[in-house]
Amino acid sequence: MHIRYSTSKVAVLFAIALVLVTTWTLWPVSVATAAIYQVNYTGLGDSIAFGLYAFPGQGYVPLYAKGLHNFTNLNVNLYPLGVPGWTSSDLANALKSNILFQLFVANSDAITWDIGGNDLNHARSSYKVGTCGGEQCLKDAVNTFQSNWCVIVNTIGQLRHGRPTILRTMDIYNPYVDEDTATGDFSVLNGYLMQVNDIIHSTEPAGILYARVYDAFNKLNGQPNDPVVDPASKGLLAFDGFHPNAAGHALIALKLNQQGYGVTVPMFPFCQ
């Protein structure tokens, strides 16, 4: 099958000086259900969705588009809207107020997102330097994420107006297992990460399936009951010890693709 791949870049001014570079990709992909001829796919999130430190086309978002290609027989228009450094607040605000994000989501048959790693990373840094107020900043980060998560999923549902949509997200891995174990902070910090993951898991019954990225990255053999390990020991992190490398992105895409391509009819609200 002939594959057409074209790229154009859309610059987006967000807030004061944030420029988002968006690549439009056309894949002949295979989605085997409705009598349509193409699928619009938007990938939302932070630097992981952006594909930081991944070669072009090797981030999990384009790899997921290729997964659609391998499963279906339709063209896929890919709109990658991952923004490095974004927190759940940034994504929630963009979905509520950024017309470009709203248009892409409203017109997308498939939507993926990853978010929350930077929320926890900021709180972790504060905790490490003693400016957290005990564990208060970690508690605040989880509470803020809870609120933003509801805004994110509910706004996506509203923008889709009840149209069948492939909705996929993922939980968060811990890149600091060895470091935090060495300083005696692992139990505390990983506990808050698990609270964030529980929030992500909570909307699965509503049809928002999630990739088990924490298990894939942080469990020895990828199973829930396995010992916890640092993902660097599994060769999944880039040189910065935080972001996924090519193998990490490939694994995330695999876990997303393993969720299948069933659609959800977005019901409002997903959570309250």
Backbone bond lengths (Angstrom), bond angles and torsions (degrees), N, CA, C in turn:
res aa  C-N    CA-C-N  psi(-1)  N-CA   C-N-CA  omega(-1)  CA-C   N-CA-C  phi
1 M - - - 1.456 - - 1.525 109.36 -
2 H 1.339 115.40 132.69 1.461 120.18 -179.57 1.521 109.85 -73.14
3 I 1.317 116.50 133.52 1.454 122.12 179.06 1.507 109.48 -112.14
4 R 1.330 115.05 123.26 1.465 120.49 176.26 1.510 108.49 -100.22
5 Y 1.313 114.51 134.07 1.468 119.54 -179.00 1.506 106.90 -134.95
6 S 1.343 116.22 117.21 1.457 120.32 178.31 1.505 108.40 -129.59
7 T 1.332 116.82 149.98 1.464 120.69 -176.01 1.519 109.94 -133.08
8 S 1.325 116.35 131.11 1.466 122.67 170.03 1.513 107.37 -136.59
9 K 1.303 118.14 152.59 1.469 121.36 -175.25 1.524 110.91 -115.94
10 V 1.308 114.08 134.32 1.460 121.75 -179.85 1.515 108.35 -115.45
11 A 1.304 116.49 120.14 1.473 120.56 -179.88 1.513 108.90 -90.89
12 V 1.288 116.14 130.82 1.458 121.41 -177.65 1.522 109.72 -121.46
13 L 1.309 117.03 124.07 1.472 120.66 174.76 1.513 107.88 -88.38
14 F 1.346 115.68 114.01 1.465 121.11 -179.79 1.519 108.32 -120.39
15 A 1.345 116.43 131.47 1.451 123.71 -173.34 1.515 108.13 62.08
16 I 1.348 118.36 -123.76 1.459 119.93 -174.00 1.515 111.23 -96.49
17 A 1.321 118.41 -53.81 1.458 119.78 -173.30 1.511 112.32 -137.06
18 L 1.341 117.10 30.07 1.462 119.52 -179.71 1.507 109.35 -92.25
19 V 1.312 116.52 120.69 1.454 120.52 179.03 1.515 108.28 -110.23
20 L 1.300 114.93 121.75 1.457 120.37 179.34 1.515 109.06 -102.78
21 V 1.326 116.40 122.78 1.460 120.77 176.95 1.521 108.26 -94.70
22 T 1.306 116.16 120.39 1.452 121.90 -174.64 1.529 109.69 -115.16
23 T 1.314 116.34 128.82 1.447 120.66 179.53 1.515 109.74 -103.19
24 W 1.332 116.51 132.39 1.450 122.18 177.58 1.522 106.81 -100.76
25 T 1.298 116.23 120.75 1.451 120.60 -177.69 1.506 110.48 -123.56
26 L 1.313 116.70 134.47 1.450 121.30 178.40 1.512 109.06 -111.28
27 W 1.354 116.62 114.78 1.457 121.98 179.25 1.525 109.00 -113.87
28 P 1.332 119.08 137.04 1.446 118.89 166.72 1.509 107.93 -78.54
29 V 1.294 116.90 102.85 1.444 122.74 -170.37 1.509 110.37 -116.86
30 S 1.348 114.44 168.35 1.447 118.91 -175.05 1.514 112.37 -118.91
31 V 1.300 118.85 103.01 1.455 121.26 170.51 1.501 104.77 -117.55
32 A 1.297 115.77 121.87 1.452 118.59 -163.76 1.507 115.22 -94.18
33 T 1.299 120.18 27.65 1.448 116.62 -175.12 1.518 112.64 -113.80
34 A 1.311 118.02 -90.03 1.451 120.46 -166.80 1.518 112.84 -67.42
35 A 1.347 113.82 162.43 1.463 120.01 -179.68 1.517 108.41 -84.03
36 I 1.320 116.48 66.67 1.448 123.21 177.64 1.518 108.38 -126.97
37 Y 1.322 116.19 168.07 1.453 120.07 -172.65 1.514 113.58 -114.78
38 Q 1.322 116.79 -2.36 1.452 119.28 177.89 1.521 109.38 -157.69
39 V 1.317 114.88 161.14 1.462 121.82 176.79 1.519 108.00 -125.27
40 N 1.316 116.80 128.44 1.459 121.51 172.87 1.518 108.28 -92.13
41 Y 1.330 116.80 124.59 1.463 122.04 -176.26 1.519 109.73 -124.85
42 T 1.343 116.44 123.99 1.462 122.48 176.86 1.518 109.77 -112.16
43 G 1.332 116.47 129.24 1.459 122.41 176.19 1.512 110.22 -107.70
44 L 1.326 117.22 111.00 1.459 123.43 -178.10 1.525 110.35 -101.40
45 G 1.322 115.88 159.89 1.460 118.47 173.16 1.508 113.88 142.74
46 D 1.330 114.24 -154.43 1.457 122.28 -174.77 1.524 110.64 -105.56
47 S 1.319 117.26 -148.41 1.467 120.23 -176.23 1.522 112.73 -65.61
48 I 1.331 117.52 -23.87 1.460 119.21 178.35 1.523 109.38 -71.05
49 A 1.331 117.13 -44.54 1.465 120.04 174.43 1.529 110.91 -63.76
50 F 1.320 116.44 -35.23 1.463 120.95 177.16 1.522 111.62 -62.88
51 G 1.332 116.47 -29.22 1.462 120.50 -178.88 1.513 113.24 88.65
52 L 1.344 116.07 29.73 1.458 119.83 179.83 1.521 110.49 -57.87
53 Y 1.331 115.50 133.25 1.471 124.40 -179.84 1.531 113.37 70.02
54 A 1.316 117.00 8.85 1.463 120.12 172.82 1.530 108.51 -103.01
55 F 1.322 117.65 145.37 1.453 120.69 175.33 1.532 109.16 -65.12
56 P 1.334 117.43 152.85 1.469 119.49 179.50 1.525 111.41 -52.02
57 G 1.318 114.65 131.33 1.451 120.23 -179.87 1.508 114.90 83.69
58 Q 1.363 117.79 -2.69 1.462 120.84 -176.22 1.522 113.13 -111.69
59 G 1.329 118.28 4.85 1.455 120.21 170.79 1.519 109.59 -72.83
60 Y 1.313 116.08 165.53 1.465 117.29 -175.44 1.522 112.30 -66.78
61 V 1.335 118.72 -27.49 1.463 120.28 -179.14 1.536 111.38 -65.93
62 P 1.331 119.67 -54.69 1.474 117.51 175.69 1.522 113.16 -64.14
63 L 1.328 117.53 -30.51 1.461 119.11 176.80 1.527 111.15 -67.24
64 Y 1.327 116.68 -35.55 1.463 118.85 175.48 1.527 110.43 -66.17
65 A 1.331 116.33 -37.61 1.467 119.56 175.45 1.528 110.72 -60.87
66 K 1.329 116.16 -38.89 1.465 119.25 176.57 1.527 110.83 -66.10
67 G 1.337 115.58 -33.16 1.456 118.53 176.13 1.522 111.09 -63.20
68 L 1.320 116.12 -40.56 1.453 119.88 173.40 1.529 110.40 -60.34
69 H 1.310 114.94 -39.67 1.471 120.04 177.90 1.526 111.61 -60.48
70 N 1.302 116.22 -42.02 1.459 119.92 -177.19 1.525 112.32 -73.74
71 F 1.324 116.58 -23.54 1.460 119.96 -176.24 1.529 113.47 -94.70
72 T 1.313 115.71 -25.47 1.456 119.93 -170.89 1.522 111.56 -124.01
73 N 1.296 115.73 -171.24 1.458 120.74 -179.16 1.513 110.79 -136.30
74 L 1.329 116.21 40.01 1.457 121.67 -178.00 1.520 110.46 -125.78
75 N 1.322 115.55 156.52 1.456 120.01 171.37 1.526 109.54 -70.06
76 V 1.332 116.57 143.11 1.455 121.69 176.76 1.525 109.20 -120.45
77 N 1.321 115.93 120.72 1.461 121.62 173.95 1.524 107.56 -92.83
78 L 1.311 116.35 114.95 1.465 121.53 -174.34 1.522 110.87 -99.72
79 Y 1.338 115.55 126.70 1.457 122.40 177.49 1.529 108.60 -118.98
80 P 1.328 118.93 92.29 1.470 120.89 -178.22 1.529 111.23 -82.95
81 L 1.316 116.00 114.87 1.461 121.37 -176.49 1.520 112.40 -119.07
82 G 1.311 117.78 30.68 1.454 120.75 173.83 1.518 110.71 -74.76
83 V 1.325 117.03 137.96 1.463 121.79 -177.26 1.533 109.41 -126.04
84 P 1.328 117.97 117.00 1.470 120.01 179.99 1.520 112.41 -55.45
85 G 1.317 115.42 137.41 1.454 121.18 177.10 1.509 115.59 88.27
86 W 1.314 117.57 -6.65 1.460 119.34 -175.12 1.517 112.65 -71.52
87 T 1.316 114.26 143.13 1.456 123.04 172.47 1.525 109.10 -103.91
88 S 1.322 115.55 177.86 1.463 118.91 177.38 1.531 111.09 -62.72
89 S 1.318 117.41 -31.38 1.473 120.28 177.16 1.524 110.90 -63.77
90 D 1.321 116.89 -41.78 1.464 120.79 179.28 1.524 111.08 -62.14
91 L 1.323 116.68 -46.28 1.457 119.63 -178.50 1.528 110.81 -67.17
92 A 1.317 117.07 -42.35 1.462 120.02 178.46 1.527 110.60 -60.38
93 N 1.329 117.13 -43.86 1.465 120.60 -179.99 1.521 111.81 -65.66
94 A 1.331 117.02 -39.18 1.462 120.00 179.12 1.519 111.28 -63.50
95 L 1.310 116.84 -41.92 1.464 120.15 -179.91 1.524 111.36 -67.34
96 K 1.331 116.86 -29.08 1.462 120.26 -179.73 1.516 113.07 -83.53
97 S 1.347 117.59 -28.03 1.465 117.87 -167.63 1.520 116.01 -133.57
98 N 1.330 119.10 -12.72 1.458 121.00 -177.13 1.524 109.35 -94.58
99 I 1.311 116.81 113.89 1.460 121.55 -172.60 1.526 111.96 -62.57
100 L 1.330 117.27 -32.97 1.458 119.73 179.56 1.527 110.64 -65.89
101 F 1.317 116.25 -47.23 1.466 119.92 177.86 1.522 110.53 -61.21
102 Q 1.317 116.82 -41.70 1.459 120.54 -178.95 1.528 111.30 -63.99
103 L 1.310 117.26 -41.97 1.464 120.45 -179.97 1.520 111.60 -65.79
104 F 1.336 117.14 -44.32 1.460 119.93 -179.50 1.527 111.00 -63.78
105 V 1.332 116.52 -44.69 1.461 119.57 -179.62 1.533 110.39 -66.12
106 A 1.314 116.45 -43.95 1.465 120.09 -178.39 1.516 111.96 -59.63
107 N 1.324 116.92 -29.53 1.462 120.97 -175.00 1.521 113.00 -107.97
108 S 1.336 118.00 16.92 1.457 121.05 -178.08 1.521 111.41 -105.03
109 D 1.329 114.95 133.15 1.460 121.52 177.16 1.523 111.51 -84.22
110 A 1.327 117.11 -21.26 1.462 122.95 178.21 1.523 108.32 -134.42
111 I 1.338 116.81 134.12 1.455 122.16 -178.56 1.520 108.33 -137.81
112 T 1.329 116.25 129.08 1.457 121.09 172.62 1.521 108.40 -122.68
113 W 1.329 116.07 155.18 1.463 119.41 174.05 1.516 110.44 -155.95
114 D 1.323 114.48 147.88 1.463 122.50 168.50 1.511 107.37 -129.77
115 I 1.320 116.30 136.42 1.462 120.46 -178.23 1.521 108.68 -161.96
116 G 1.330 116.17 154.50 1.457 121.61 174.55 1.511 114.57 118.68
117 G 1.332 117.04 -22.96 1.457 119.32 -178.85 1.514 112.83 -61.19
118 N 1.328 116.88 -39.59 1.462 119.69 -179.63 1.526 111.97 -74.30
119 D 1.331 117.04 -30.62 1.471 119.44 174.34 1.528 109.86 -56.31
120 L 1.331 114.70 -50.03 1.456 119.60 -177.66 1.523 112.00 -72.02
121 N 1.316 116.65 -34.93 1.458 120.03 -178.00 1.529 111.10 -64.30
122 H 1.329 116.63 -40.43 1.461 120.36 178.00 1.526 110.84 -64.08
123 A 1.337 116.31 -44.13 1.459 119.60 179.99 1.528 110.71 -67.19
124 R 1.313 116.92 -38.56 1.465 120.76 178.36 1.532 110.45 -59.98
125 S 1.331 116.30 -44.07 1.466 119.94 -179.86 1.519 111.00 -60.73
126 S 1.329 116.72 -41.58 1.458 120.96 178.51 1.530 110.51 -64.58
127 Y 1.316 116.03 -41.54 1.470 120.67 179.01 1.527 110.81 -62.59
128 K 1.323 116.07 -40.16 1.469 120.68 -176.89 1.536 111.86 -66.17
129 V 1.342 116.97 -34.05 1.468 119.15 -176.79 1.521 112.40 -96.10
130 G 1.337 116.30 4.27 1.446 119.86 174.16 1.509 116.14 82.01
131 T 1.337 117.49 20.67 1.468 120.64 179.38 1.526 112.00 -110.10
132 C 1.315 116.32 20.28 1.460 121.62 -173.56 1.519 112.68 -87.98
133 G 1.332 116.50 -20.43 1.453 118.91 -171.84 1.512 110.70 76.93
134 G 1.331 115.06 53.97 1.459 119.24 -172.57 1.513 108.94 75.10
135 E 1.324 116.77 -114.72 1.461 121.27 174.71 1.531 111.43 -112.66
136 Q 1.333 116.18 13.51 1.466 119.75 -171.50 1.525 112.65 -61.64
137 C 1.314 117.09 -41.90 1.471 118.48 -177.98 1.518 111.09 -65.37
138 L 1.330 117.27 -31.20 1.464 120.83 177.20 1.530 110.32 -69.45
139 K 1.332 116.10 -42.19 1.462 120.17 176.48 1.525 110.76 -62.70
140 D 1.326 115.83 -41.94 1.463 120.30 179.43 1.535 110.77 -63.63
141 A 1.328 116.75 -40.03 1.459 120.23 179.60 1.516 111.15 -62.07
142 V 1.331 117.03 -42.34 1.470 120.51 178.66 1.524 110.52 -65.60
143 N 1.335 117.21 -43.84 1.461 120.12 -179.83 1.523 111.71 -63.90
144 T 1.331 116.29 -40.44 1.461 120.42 177.91 1.522 110.67 -65.11
145 F 1.313 115.68 -42.04 1.460 119.04 178.21 1.528 110.92 -62.22
146 Q 1.324 117.11 -42.22 1.468 121.02 178.28 1.523 110.73 -55.24
147 S 1.330 116.08 -48.15 1.459 120.96 -179.96 1.522 111.32 -63.97
148 N 1.333 116.11 -46.05 1.463 119.78 -178.42 1.522 111.99 -67.03
149 W 1.336 116.31 -36.14 1.466 119.05 180.00 1.533 110.50 -60.02
150 C 1.313 116.26 -42.80 1.458 119.46 177.82 1.528 110.95 -63.51
151 V 1.322 117.03 -40.91 1.462 119.68 177.22 1.527 110.45 -61.81
152 I 1.320 117.23 -43.63 1.458 121.36 -177.86 1.523 111.16 -62.06
153 V 1.324 116.72 -53.94 1.467 118.81 -175.00 1.523 111.29 -70.25
154 N 1.325 117.51 -37.09 1.460 119.25 179.97 1.525 111.61 -69.78
155 T 1.333 117.07 -37.31 1.465 119.80 179.37 1.512 110.75 -68.92
156 I 1.318 117.64 -39.78 1.467 119.83 175.04 1.526 109.69 -59.07
157 G 1.336 116.59 -44.49 1.458 119.95 178.52 1.524 112.13 -61.03
158 Q 1.322 116.85 -42.93 1.457 120.58 178.71 1.526 111.72 -63.00
159 L 1.328 115.92 -44.13 1.461 119.93 -177.51 1.526 112.01 -65.85
160 R 1.319 117.19 -29.23 1.463 120.63 179.85 1.532 112.33 -82.43
161 H 1.309 118.30 -12.79 1.470 122.37 174.15 1.525 112.80 52.67
162 G 1.331 117.11 41.07 1.450 120.30 174.62 1.510 115.89 76.84
163 R 1.345 117.48 7.83 1.470 119.15 179.39 1.527 110.32 -80.82
164 P 1.330 118.30 140.79 1.471 120.91 -179.94 1.520 111.35 -54.78
165 T 1.334 116.34 131.63 1.462 121.61 -173.23 1.522 109.72 -144.42
166 I 1.322 116.75 140.30 1.461 121.69 169.46 1.521 106.64 -80.72
167 L 1.330 117.30 112.94 1.467 123.23 -178.37 1.521 108.40 -116.10
168 R 1.331 115.95 117.88 1.458 120.50 -177.63 1.531 110.33 -137.10
169 T 1.309 115.61 138.79 1.455 120.99 175.01 1.521 108.18 -136.76
170 M 1.318 117.22 -163.47 1.471 120.74 -178.90 1.517 109.14 -157.28
171 D 1.330 115.72 153.29 1.456 117.92 173.04 1.524 109.76 -85.33
172 I 1.331 116.58 -178.68 1.467 122.42 -167.00 1.522 110.37 -108.58
173 Y 1.322 115.47 136.30 1.461 119.23 175.61 1.530 110.32 -91.10
174 N 1.326 115.42 164.01 1.471 122.07 179.50 1.531 108.76 -109.30
175 P 1.341 117.05 110.60 1.466 119.61 -179.52 1.529 113.85 -86.72
176 Y 1.340 116.63 1.00 1.464 120.63 -171.65 1.523 113.36 -115.29
177 V 1.305 118.38 25.16 1.461 120.23 -174.91 1.526 111.40 -59.00
178 D 1.320 117.25 -52.74 1.465 120.11 -177.88 1.522 111.66 -64.68
179 E 1.321 117.03 -44.33 1.463 120.88 -178.29 1.515 111.77 -62.80
180 D 1.341 117.05 -45.88 1.458 119.98 -177.10 1.524 112.07 -75.38
181 T 1.315 116.99 -27.98 1.458 119.57 174.46 1.528 110.27 -66.07
182 A 1.328 115.97 -39.85 1.458 120.89 -178.88 1.524 112.02 -65.30
183 T 1.340 116.82 -31.13 1.468 120.36 -178.91 1.529 112.80 -96.73
184 G 1.332 116.47 0.61 1.457 120.36 178.97 1.514 115.01 78.57
185 D 1.342 117.24 14.25 1.462 121.35 -176.36 1.533 113.17 -101.81
186 F 1.316 117.66 -2.52 1.467 119.60 -170.15 1.523 112.42 -60.19
187 S 1.308 117.45 -47.06 1.458 120.23 -175.36 1.521 111.64 -59.40
188 V 1.329 116.54 -43.86 1.462 120.41 -179.74 1.519 110.90 -66.70
189 L 1.315 116.90 -52.86 1.462 120.78 -173.22 1.523 112.13 -69.21
190 N 1.306 117.28 -41.44 1.461 118.85 179.35 1.532 111.15 -67.55
191 G 1.321 116.09 -28.23 1.456 119.26 176.85 1.516 112.50 -61.58
192 Y 1.324 116.94 -39.78 1.468 119.74 177.85 1.520 111.50 -72.29
193 L 1.308 117.25 -34.63 1.463 119.67 174.52 1.525 110.29 -61.07
194 M 1.317 116.81 -41.10 1.461 119.74 179.08 1.527 111.67 -66.08
195 Q 1.334 117.21 -31.56 1.462 119.37 175.04 1.528 110.99 -64.53
196 V 1.327 116.58 -41.45 1.463 120.09 176.76 1.527 110.11 -63.63
197 N 1.304 116.67 -42.33 1.470 119.10 178.61 1.523 111.70 -63.68
198 D 1.327 117.20 -35.75 1.464 119.79 176.80 1.525 110.92 -62.05
199 I 1.321 116.80 -37.27 1.465 120.83 176.94 1.523 110.10 -63.35
200 I 1.322 116.13 -44.88 1.474 120.54 178.42 1.527 110.35 -61.30
201 H 1.325 116.23 -42.49 1.466 120.25 -178.83 1.527 111.92 -66.66
202 S 1.327 117.04 -25.70 1.465 120.79 -170.42 1.518 113.84 -65.66
203 T 1.350 117.19 -22.77 1.463 118.84 -177.95 1.530 112.51 -95.78
204 E 1.332 117.34 5.55 1.465 119.02 176.81 1.525 112.34 -61.86
205 P 1.338 119.90 -41.49 1.468 118.50 178.81 1.522 113.97 -58.39
206 A 1.341 117.09 -22.96 1.463 120.88 178.44 1.523 112.29 -83.37
207 G 1.337 116.92 -1.17 1.455 119.89 176.59 1.509 115.10 106.13
208 I 1.348 117.29 6.60 1.466 120.59 177.03 1.529 106.69 -97.01
209 L 1.318 116.31 92.47 1.456 120.16 -177.65 1.527 109.79 -75.91
210 Y 1.326 116.08 149.05 1.452 119.67 -177.70 1.522 111.22 -127.66
211 A 1.324 115.04 145.54 1.461 121.62 173.71 1.515 108.75 -77.89
212 R 1.343 116.98 135.28 1.465 122.18 -179.51 1.526 109.53 -81.62
213 V 1.332 115.50 70.78 1.460 120.57 -175.74 1.528 111.13 -73.00
214 Y 1.328 117.64 -36.55 1.463 119.30 178.97 1.526 110.48 -58.95
215 D 1.306 117.35 -48.39 1.464 119.79 179.23 1.524 110.96 -62.70
216 A 1.331 116.74 -41.46 1.460 120.71 -177.15 1.526 111.59 -64.79
217 F 1.331 116.64 -38.36 1.460 121.32 -176.67 1.526 112.62 -89.43
218 N 1.330 116.64 -37.63 1.465 120.12 -167.33 1.527 115.21 -109.63
219 K 1.300 119.00 -2.60 1.452 120.51 176.20 1.531 108.40 -107.73
220 L 1.314 115.92 139.55 1.456 122.11 -169.21 1.523 112.67 -50.77
221 N 1.318 115.94 -48.80 1.469 120.16 179.17 1.516 112.37 -116.51
222 G 1.334 115.58 19.08 1.455 120.20 175.36 1.511 115.01 80.70
223 Q 1.335 117.92 8.68 1.457 121.28 -178.72 1.534 109.97 -106.03
224 P 1.347 117.61 147.03 1.471 120.14 -174.16 1.516 115.01 -55.73
225 N 1.317 118.33 -33.66 1.459 120.52 -176.35 1.530 113.79 -91.14
226 D 1.313 117.50 3.73 1.457 121.19 179.12 1.527 110.97 -72.21
227 P 1.328 117.38 159.96 1.469 120.08 173.31 1.533 111.20 -62.44
228 V 1.341 115.30 149.81 1.467 120.75 177.58 1.527 109.45 -79.87
229 V 1.335 116.02 134.51 1.457 121.60 178.46 1.523 109.51 -132.53
230 D 1.308 115.75 163.96 1.452 121.14 175.36 1.526 108.32 -78.93
231 P 1.334 118.88 132.65 1.469 119.95 -178.63 1.521 113.67 -62.48
232 A 1.347 117.42 -21.22 1.467 118.95 175.78 1.521 110.65 -63.61
233 S 1.331 116.54 -32.17 1.463 119.93 179.80 1.521 112.11 -69.55
234 K 1.322 116.05 -16.60 1.463 121.05 177.95 1.531 111.57 -99.92
235 G 1.347 115.58 4.41 1.465 119.85 178.12 1.512 114.35 71.75
236 L 1.345 117.39 34.35 1.457 120.88 -173.35 1.526 114.27 -109.89
237 L 1.343 118.03 -4.25 1.461 120.95 -176.34 1.516 112.07 -109.41
238 A 1.335 115.07 150.59 1.455 122.08 176.40 1.529 109.91 -75.46
239 F 1.315 115.98 -177.93 1.467 121.71 -175.68 1.518 112.80 -61.64
240 D 1.354 117.99 -22.44 1.461 119.84 -178.30 1.518 112.53 -82.49
241 G 1.330 118.06 -4.36 1.446 121.49 178.85 1.515 114.48 70.30
242 F 1.321 117.72 14.83 1.465 121.87 -176.81 1.524 112.37 -129.77
243 H 1.333 116.00 -50.25 1.463 120.22 -177.01 1.533 111.32 -87.27
244 P 1.320 117.11 156.72 1.466 119.32 176.16 1.530 110.93 -68.68
245 N 1.313 115.71 148.46 1.467 120.39 168.95 1.519 108.25 -92.22
246 A 1.329 116.84 -167.41 1.464 119.87 -177.90 1.523 111.43 -58.82
247 A 1.337 116.66 -42.23 1.463 119.86 179.26 1.521 110.90 -65.06
248 G 1.344 116.75 -37.77 1.457 120.35 178.30 1.514 112.13 -64.81
249 H 1.335 117.04 -44.33 1.468 120.22 177.87 1.522 110.71 -63.05
250 A 1.312 116.44 -41.35 1.468 119.55 179.39 1.523 110.74 -61.91
251 L 1.338 116.62 -38.39 1.458 120.27 -179.95 1.527 110.88 -69.25
252 I 1.327 117.49 -40.55 1.469 120.13 176.89 1.522 110.21 -60.42
253 A 1.341 116.49 -46.67 1.462 120.20 179.20 1.521 111.07 -60.38
254 L 1.325 116.45 -41.01 1.464 120.32 178.42 1.522 110.41 -60.35
255 K 1.320 117.22 -45.97 1.456 120.57 -178.48 1.527 111.55 -66.02
256 L 1.324 117.02 -35.09 1.462 119.92 174.44 1.523 110.92 -66.11
257 N 1.316 115.77 -46.42 1.466 119.68 -178.39 1.522 111.23 -63.71
258 Q 1.317 117.03 -30.57 1.463 120.22 178.95 1.519 112.84 -67.72
259 Q 1.326 117.40 -13.99 1.463 120.57 176.28 1.525 111.98 -78.68
260 G 1.324 116.35 -4.13 1.458 119.85 179.61 1.518 111.87 78.42
261 Y 1.324 115.14 -172.65 1.459 120.28 -174.64 1.522 111.71 -127.83
262 G 1.331 115.34 28.45 1.461 118.84 176.12 1.514 110.95 -69.27
263 V 1.326 115.86 146.85 1.465 120.78 -177.69 1.523 110.45 -95.67
264 T 1.321 113.92 158.11 1.452 123.03 173.95 1.519 107.74 -118.22
265 V 1.321 116.67 139.36 1.455 119.82 170.38 1.519 106.73 -88.92
266 P 1.337 117.00 106.14 1.474 119.50 -173.37 1.522 111.90 -59.12
267 M 1.309 115.69 122.73 1.461 122.63 177.35 1.524 108.39 -109.85
268 F 1.307 117.60 134.72 1.461 121.12 -178.75 1.531 109.19 -104.28
269 P 1.348 118.39 133.48 1.463 125.04 -5.22 1.521 111.91 -92.01
270 F 1.346 116.05 155.20 1.457 121.15 172.99 1.535 110.30 -71.80
271 C 1.324 116.09 -38.08 1.468 120.37 179.27 1.518 108.25 -149.83
272 Q 1.320 116.09 165.44 1.466 121.23 -176.73 1.524 110.08 -131.00
